[in-house]
Amino acid sequence: MTKVLIVGGGPAGMAAALALSQANVETEIVEASDDWRPGGIGLALQSAPQRATMQLGIYDELRRVGRRHDVIDMCGPDGRLVAQMPQININGPDDAPLLGMARESIHDVMVAAVERAGVPVRLGTTIADLDDGDGGASVTFTDGTTGEYDWIVGADGAHSALRARLLPDAPPLSPAGQSIWRAAAICPPGLEHYTMMLGGPIRLGLVPLPDGRLYLWMLDSESGGERPPRDEILDVFRAKPARFGGFAPAVIEQLTDAAQIDFRALTYVLVPPPWHAGHVLLIGDAVHTTTPHISYGAGLALEDAVVLGELAPAGLPFEQMATELESRRFERARLVVETSLQLSRWEQSADGPPDPSAPGRLIGQTLAALSQPL
Ligand SMILES: Cc1cc2nc3c(=O)[nH]c(=O)nc-3n(C[C@H](O)[C@H](O)[C@H](O)COP(=O)(O)OP(=O)(O)OC[C@H]3O[C@@H](n4cnc5c(N)ncnc54)[C@H](O)[C@@H]3O)c2cc1C
């Protein structure tokens, strides 16, 4: 039986474990963090990545922990509805066009599925040394143990140590120039739809989640990616959405402690193939980190894993399997990263997009292209 080590227990690593288990490949995961919790607050899954979760066998559970959104309400800074953006559903008529959920929820669903699949997970552990030979890879772990593997899946995220080690000529993770603020809150009564409010250099998203919860994100083209000092972060945060009306004040007034606020400078990287070296193949954010403008980064990671699960049983030599995966995945990854970056640049430029409908058009064209089979 083929034996594969997965490095990283995020969406890409866990999805790879599920897809490879379905393909009768023996896997184990090492996750560097002792405290295996997801970063961030909420997540939106587009329709095409939901299709990937159907193949991974976790869709029904995600539907249970997610909230369906059929439209996004686009509002002015005063909260008045300007337009409604219908969301694309490429699955069955009863399936959700967009699924909003807490990061904890998707993490818990995936952890439970990995457990059910019998995949061993070692926390607080990573690769200390790697000896890649003709027949496979010999690994020494940071806990002093060793293992022999036919190949390795590197799913260690945007700051991938494996990318740095194996693909030294890959482009570096780069700042996109924007920042994002995120927080969890209670959903104010009456707020039913995913709502976006546009106010100059700030774009606010209010995403109702199940059980009366809400995920707030605020894209910020003013801060230039500079994290405010710790003792100022709450005041800086609260001042920004003060320009918004509608449901915004009822959410912002709940955020009174700096510990509730997550600030992050947005970054991106798009690694041109190869995504593999020796017997190690990188997937997920390790090779394509995107800004979140079309909510598709985790979607790409899940799709990478599904394609890996489709290729693994063919019994191809590793090099051929990895090359095949790269050729099936690179264009989709490029589309997501470059579209998201274009949207980010329009938001940051004094001139804005070439015409006001250009962002919506670009998003629609991109999601339509991504709805094609993997
Ligand atoms: C602000 C923001 C909002 C987003 N919103 C959305 C959204 O709405 N929808 C969407 O689809 N995507 C979204 N994304 C993108 C999504 O979060 C990522 O694309 C996704 O998490 C990538 O999964 P991954 O498993 O490749 O990497 P990660 O989620 O980063 O997981 C990597 C894992 O590897 C572990 N690790 C790291 N180094 C090592 C090591 N050396 N050894 C072992 N383990 C290691 C880490 O601890 C982590 O658990 C958003 C991203 C950002 C920044």
The ligand as a Gaussian input file, in Angstrom:
#p B3LYP/6-31G(d) Opt

LIG

0 1
 C       -8.618000      37.194000       5.593000
 C       -8.839000      35.916000       4.866000
 C      -10.130000      35.498000       4.578000
 C      -10.348000      34.331000       3.852000
 N      -11.611000      33.964000       3.548000
 C      -11.822000      32.868000       2.787000
 C      -13.155000      32.482000       2.418000
 O      -14.139000      33.130000       2.791000
 N      -13.301000      31.396000       1.622000
 C      -12.235000      30.640000       1.195000
 O      -12.427000      29.648000       0.463000
 N      -10.968000      30.966000       1.567000
 C      -10.744000      32.049000       2.340000
 N       -9.466000      32.389000       2.725000
 C       -8.329000      31.535000       2.305000
 C       -8.128000      30.324000       3.232000
 O       -8.034000      30.726000       4.572000
 C       -6.846000      29.606000       2.820000
 O       -6.752000      29.518000       1.442000
 C       -6.811000      28.184000       3.420000
 O       -6.792000      28.253000       4.820000
 C       -5.587000      27.447000       2.895000
 O       -5.526000      26.174000       3.469000
 P       -4.114000      25.441000       3.643000
 O       -4.438000      24.170000       4.353000
 O       -3.406000      25.409000       2.359000
 O       -3.250000      26.390000       4.598000
 P       -3.509000      26.797000       6.118000
 O       -4.943000      26.999000       6.389000
 O       -2.581000      27.918000       6.396000
 O       -3.045000      25.509000       6.935000
 C       -1.684000      25.172000       7.032000
 C       -1.514000      24.266000       8.240000
 O       -0.173000      23.785000       8.267000
 C        0.377000      23.964000       9.555000
 N        1.824000      24.154000       9.386000
 C        2.488000      25.263000       9.007000
 N        3.803000      25.021000       8.902000
 C        3.968000      23.710000       9.203000
 C        5.084000      22.852000       9.265000
 N        6.334000      23.291000       8.965000
 N        4.895000      21.561000       9.625000
 C        3.651000      21.084000       9.904000
 N        2.546000      21.867000       9.879000
 C        2.698000      23.148000       9.516000
 C       -0.334000      25.198000      10.107000
 O       -0.295000      25.217000      11.531000
 C       -1.744000      24.984000       9.561000
 O       -2.516000      24.171000      10.412000
 C       -9.233000      33.557000       3.432000
 C       -7.944000      33.953000       3.750000
 C       -7.737000      35.133000       4.439000
 C       -6.333000      35.564000       4.755000

